[in-house]
Amino acid sequence: MHSFKIKITKKIKPFLLNVFIESNANVLGLYGVSGSGKTTILNCISGFDEPDDGKIEIDNHIVFDHANNINTSIEKRRLGYVSQFSTLFPNMSVAKNISFGFDHTPKNERIYSPNEIISFFGISHLTDRTIYKLSGGERQLVALARAIVSSPKGLLLDEPLSSVDSKSKIGLIHKLKSVNRELNIPIVYVSHSASEIMALSDQVSIVSNGTVINSGNPSIIFNHDDLNSIEFENFFECEVIDSSNLRLARQNVLIANQDFDGQSHIMISINSSDIILSNHHPIGISAQNIFMGHVIDYIVSGNNVLVLSDVGEKIWSKITVDSFRRLKLSKSTEVYLIIKSSNINFQN
């Protein structure tokens, strides 16, 4: 587990950023609408912007302390930054873009080689391409690879998935979870997507009008959102059994026949609105995936309810208030989740 201590103020007329965040997490999420101050926080952490006052500390490493006149230069902070829009060099190949990050890392701080990271991200087939010949998802993979090959002490990710298509997003979330799990790099992840924050963050701070209005478990974001406007996706990593069978915790997931090209695990997503709930095991229906579990939490907002069920993995379903009442759901209620194979989405 990593630690984040961020206490800063910065005036950007007429906007005032005044935040305090203290969290132990592998991935700290910053959640809020556009213009709330999330990117300004990242820019202060990275050194692109200098706060007017405060202190910034990651894993007990102080990079800014106004009171003690500490303002570590950008290059010495050793923080990788990936934004919504790719900042790759268009005149370089993929391989040269990635090597750039390595070449500009002090030799005594190099942990990963370009070849290791290219292999880790599974992008060896892209190395000779120019940036113009990459899809949006591929560009973000290369940008992540370039950031990580510089052996950063932390990753700052600013809406990195907002400009990619839904299938590429599933694959990128898979890679980011691998970065978190296998490379043990602390991450600050900025997004206005509830699905991304829930999939990737251990802890979240909700930013609104330049201040933090709540911090805690990622599910707190639902207390600050209108569920009528949320299209929430569940993301899961599944074990591949064969071309039409996956394993998710204790559940067998039946899917349309797919070619997984030798992969042992695959990331899937299921929209919360595509999950039907039932009090009883259904019979005589076309849907093949029926998971038995129990309700562990629910959140009511307007005409909708997000229901969190435990089926071996925790999964959110979005139903109407009327359906919630008719099913007489409450915490610990036994429930069946019904999911059509056609509603299970896969990474590219």
N, C-alpha and C positions, 0 to 999 in steps of 0.2 A: 504494500500500500504506500502511496506517495502523499506528500503534504503540500497544501497550497495556502499561503497567507497573503491576501491582497487587500490593502487598505490605502486607497488613493482618492485624491480630489483633483479635478482638472476643469477649468473654465474654458469653454469654447462658445463664445457669445452667440446666442443667448442661452446656450445649453450648459448645465452644470453636472458634471459627473462626480458623484460622491458615494463610493461603494466600500463595503467591508465584507470580505469573503474569507472564511477559515474552514478548510475542509481536508479530510483524509480520504483520498480516492485515487484510483488508477486513472480514471477519466472524469474530469470535472466538466459538467455541462453548463453553459451559459445560455439561457432560454429567454426569449422575448421577441416582440414585434420589431420590424425594421425601424431604426432610429431611436431605439431604447438605450443605446450606449454600449452594446456588446462588443462591437468592433473596436471602439475606442479603448475598452479595457484590454483587448488583445494587443493593440498597438502600444499601450503603455507597458505591458509585460515584455513585449519584444524589444522595446527601446526605440521604436519608430516615433513615438510621442513621449514627451517627458511630463509626468504629473506635476502639478503645482505643489503637492504635499503628499506625504504618506510613505508606505513601505511595501515592497514586493519581494516575496520569498517563496522559492519552490524547492522542496526537499532540503530545507534548512540552508539553502544557498541564497543569500541576499543579493539581488541584482539592482535594487533601488532602495535608498533610504534617505529621504530629504533631510532629516534631522542630523544625520551623520555624514552628509555630503557624499553619498555613494550613488553613482549613476554609471553602472557598468556599460561599456560600449556594446553596440549591437553584436559585433562579431565575437566578443568575449562572453556574451550571454549563452552562446551555443544553443539557440532555440530554432528549431525548424518551423517554417511558416508556410501553410498552404491555404490559399484563399479560394473563393468561389470561381474566380476566373484564372485560368492557367497563366502563369508567368514564365513559362518555358521559353527558351531561346529559339526563335523560328529558324535561324540560320544554322542550327546544329541538329544532328541526328539525335534519336532517343538515347543511344549509348553515350554520346558526347554530353548531352544534357545531364545525365546521371553522373558521369565522371566529373563534371564540373563541381558538384557538391563535394566529392571525395578529394579532388585536387586542392580545394580551398579549405581543407581541414588540416590542422596541425598534425604532423606525423605521429606525435606521441598521444594524440587523442583519437586516432582512427580505430574504430571497432569493427566496422563492416567494410568489405570490399565491394566495388560495383557489381562484380559477378555474383556475389552472395545475395545481394539485394535484388538483382534482376531475377535470380532463381527463386527467391522468396516470394516475389510478386507474380511469378509465372509469366514474364513478359519478354522472354528471350527472342520470341518471334517478331518483336517490334523494334529491336535494337537498331536496325539499319534504316528504319523509316524516318522521314522528316516529320516535324510536328503537324504540318498541314494534312498529313495522311492518317491522322489519328482521330478516333471518335472522341466525344466529350469524356466518356468514362475512361478511355485509354489515356487521355491527357492527364486526368487526375491521378491515375495510377502512376504515371511517370513522374508527376510532380511530387507525389508521396515518396516514391523511390529516391528522387534527388534529395529530398529533405532528410530522409533517414540515413542515406549513405554518408551524410556529413556527421554521423554519430552524435545527434543532438542530445542535450540534457533534458529536453522537453519538446513536445510538438504542440503548435498552436494552429488549430484548424478552424477557419472562418467560412462557414456555409460551404464546405467542400463538395457536397452532393447536390446542391440546389440547381445546378445547371446540367445535370445528366439525366438520361431517361431512366424509367423505373427499373428496367432489367439490369442496367449498368449499376444502379444504386444498390441493388441486392448484392451484387458481386463486390462492390466497394465496401459495403458494411462488413461483409465476410472478411475482407483483407484487413480492415481496421480492427476488427475483433482479434485477428491473428497478431497484429502489431501489439495490441494491448497485452495479449496473453503470453506471447513468445519473446518479445523484445523488451518488455518491461520498461517502456518509455512513458513518463507521465504526460498526459494529454489534457489540454484545455480545448473543449469542443463547443463551438458557437453554432447555434441553429435556431430557427423559428419553427422547425418541424418537430412535433410531438413524437412522431414515430422514430426519428433518428435519435433524439435525446433518450427515449426509453430503451432503444436497442443498444446504445453505446455507453451511456453514462452510469457511473456508480452513485454520484451525487450531482445535484443540480442547484444552481442559483438562478432565480427568476429576476430578470432585470427589466425595470420599467421607469421611463423618464429619468434615467441617469442614476438610479439607486436600486439596491437589491431589496426586493419586497418579501422574499421568502427563500429559504434554503433547506435542502433535505433530500429525501428519497425522490427519485425522478417522477414518481406518480403524483407528486404535489402539483405538477403542472396542470393536471386536470381540474384542480380547484380554482384555477385562474383563467380557464378557457370556456368558451361557449361550445359545448359538445355538438351543437347543431352544425357547426362550421368545420369540425374536425373529421378528416378521413384518416383514421388511424390504422396503420399496418403493424401486424406482429411479424417479427423477424426471428427465424430459428435456424440453427445449424443442425442438419440431419445426417445420420449415417446412411450411406448408400448400400442397400441390400442387393438390389438388381435394378434393371431398367424401369421397373414399374412399382418398386417397393422401397420405401425409406423407413428409417427408425427414428422416432422422436421420443426420447425418454422411454416410457413403457408402451408407447403407442406405435402401431404399424400404420404408416401413411401410404395409401394407395394413390398412384398418380397415372396420368397418361404416359405411355411408353416414351422414354427419353434416352438419349445417348450421353452418358456422363463422362465418356472418354477416360475411363480408368480412375476417376476421382473417388476417394473413399468417403468424403463428406461433401455436402452441398448445402448452400444457403437457400432457404425458401422464405416467401412472405405470404401472409394471409390477411386480407383486409378484415377489420373487425366487423364491418357491416355484412360480410359474406358468410358469417357463421350463424347458424340457426340453433337456438337453445330449446331443449325439451325436458319435461319432468320424467318422461318415460323413454325406454329404448324403442325407437321407431321401427316399424316393420313396413315392408312393401313400398320402399322409396328408392329412388335412383341413386341418391348420394351414397358413396361407398365408405366414406370416413365418418365413423361414429365413435367419439371419444367419451368415456365416462369419467367424471371428475366431481368436484364439489366447489361451490362458490366460496371464495375467501375474502372478497371485497367488492364494493360497487360504488359508483359515483353518479349522482343524479344531477342533470343540468338541463333546464328547459323541458323539452319533450323527449329527451333521450337519457339512456342510462348506459354507462360503460360497466360491464360486469367482468370481474377478474376471476377466472376459474383455474383450478389446479388439476391438470390431467397428467401429471408427471413433469410437465413444464407449465409455467404460468401463461395464460393466454387471455387476451381481452376481446370481448364481444360487445358490439353496440346494438342495443335494441331500444324499442320505444318504452316510455313509461307505462303505457297500457299493457304491453306484453309482459313487462316486469311484474306488474300487479297480477295479471291473469295467471302467471306461472308461480306466483306466491314465493318469489325468490328471497332469500336472506342468506346471511353468512352461515356456512356449513351445509346449506342445502345441496343434496345430490342433484347433478345436472348432466345432461347429455349434450355434447357439441356435435353438430352435423355440418360437414364441410364437403362440398362437391369437389371432385378432382380438378375440374376446370377452373376453380377459384384459387388454386395453389400456383403461385408464381415462382419462377426460377431465375437465378442469375444468368447473365450471358456467359 
